[in-house]
Amino acid sequence: MNDLIKKQLQDAQATMDKAITHCEYELTKIRAGKASAGMLEGINVDYYGAATALAQVSSITTPDARTILVQPWEKSLLVPIERAIMEANIGINPQNDGIVIRLVVPPLTEERRRDLVKKVKEEAERGRITVRNIRKDANEKIKKLKGESVSDDEIKTGEAEVQKITDQYIIKVDKHAELKEKDIMTV
């Protein structure tokens, strides 16, 4: 196989790896009824006028399966952290006791589980669409190589390889989604 086509295949594979990693990250944000520090990722706190990640201004622990404890490094941050968690709209009300903020994760109802499974399916579909778009871009780049001493047969072979890689990555997305669905539906 031509070196130019091999490079396009490697680029496509690297980009698809990033897409899978992003899809996994998005799936971990969907809570499955168990408390995890990951549920608070992406929440920023107003720290002396600068938006700062919650994990950088506090200690986040999960003492049990239903509780998240947020202990700020400075007591003056209790109220801004509480406000940031409420504004993040993660479906959990923070309880401030003057020292730490407790977040009690409520058990999931059957209806809520079904809603979360729908979210998982939507996120998996986004992942598949991203992988397919990467396939399309890789195929276009391979077709553009026609003038650079690459034969039609090599282009066809390259496109077939791109399709094989795409199929593998779509299977990976489906597996991640399936595991997350099982996790959510397990009572």
N, C-alpha and C positions, 0 to 999 in steps of 0.2 A: 504494500500500500504506500502511496505517495506520502512524503514527509509533511507536506502542507495539509493534507487531509488528516493525518495523525494529530497534527497540532490543533486543528479545529475540533477533533473528537476529544482531545484532552481538555481543551477550553470548555467545551460543552459539559463534560463530566464534572469539572471543577465548579462550574456555575450551578449545576444540578445538585451537587453536594451542599452548596450554600443554601439552595432552595429547600432542601430536606431539613437542614439545620434550623432554618427559619420556621418551617412548618412545625417541627418538634417544639420549638420555643413557644409558638402560638398555642399549641395544644396543651402545654404545661400550664398556661395561664387559666385554662378552663378548669375550675375546681371540681373535684369529685367527692365532696363531702368531708374530706380529710383536711385538716389544717396543714398548711405548708407556707414557708417563708416566701416561696415563689409567688404566692397570691398578692403580695405587696410590691412586687417588682413593677417598676414604671411609675411608682408614686413619688412625686417630688414635694419637698417641704420648703417653705419660705424660710431660709436660714440667713438672717441678716441681709435681706434683700436679694439673695440669690437662690434660684431654684436648685435644690440639692436633693440627690437621691435619698430616700428614707434610710436605706441601709448604711449610708455614710454618716448619718447623724444619730444613729441608735443601734442597739443590739436587738435582733429579731430572733426569737426562739419559739419552739413549739413544745411545751412541756407535756402535752398529751395530744391525742388525735383530734380533739375538738377546740383547742385553744391556741391562740398565737399571742405571745407576749412581746410588746415593743417597749424597750427601756431606753429612753433618750440619754445621750451623753450629758446633756444639760437639762436641768429641770424646767428652764424657761421655754423649752421646745415642746412640752407636753401639749399645750393648746394648739400650736401650729400643726403638730403631727396629727392630732385628733381631727382638726379641720381638713387637713389634706386627705386623710383616709375617708372622711365622709364625702368630700368632693369627688373622690375617685369612683364612688358609686359601685363598690364591689359587693354590695348586698349584705354587709355586716356592720353593725353599729359598734363603734369603739366605746369602751368603758374606762374612763380615766379615774384612777384612785389616788392621784397626787404623786405617785412614784412611778408607776408603769401604766401602759395602756393595754387592756385585755380585749382581744377580739374572740368572741365565742362563735365558732362556726356551727350554724344550725344544721341538723340532719336534713338531708334532701328528701323532698316528697317525690312521689312517682311522677307527677306532672313536671316538676322541676328537672328531674333526671331526663325525661324525654326532651325537654327544651335544650338541655346541655348536649344531648346526643345530636340534636339538630345543628347546634353550633359546631360540634366536632365535624359533622359531615360537611358543613359549609367551609370550614377551615381546610379540610382534606381536599375539597374541590378546588379551593384557591391554590393549594399546593400542586395539584395535578395540572391546573391551567398554567401555572408558572413553568412547570417542567415541559409542557407542550410548547409554550412560547420559546423556551430555550431551544427545543428541537427545531422549531421553525427558523429561528435565527441561525442555528448551526447549518441547516440545510441550505439556506440562502447564501451563507458564506462559502459553503462547499461548491455551490453552483457558480459562484463568481470566480472560482479557481480555474474554470474551463479554459480561459485564455493563457494561463500560466503553466503550460506543458503538463496539463492533467487531462487524461483521456476521459471520454464519456463513461467507459466501463468503471474507471476508478471513482468517478463521481457517484455512479449508481451504488458501488460497493460502500462508499463513504456514507451515503444516505441510509443504506441498509444497516450499517453499524450504528448510526445515530438513532435509528428506530429501536434497535436492540437495547441500547443504553437507556433510551426513554422508557421502554417497557419495564426495565429493571427498577428505575426510579419511581415509576408510578406504583409498582408493587410495594416498594418501601413506604410510600405515602399511605397506601391502603393498610399496611400492617400497623403503622403507628396509629392510624385512626381507629382500627379495630381494637387495639390494646386499650386505647383511651375510652372507647365505648364500653368495653368490658369493665374497666375500672369504675366508670360512672354508674353502670347498671348493677354492680355488685353492692348488695345492701349490707 
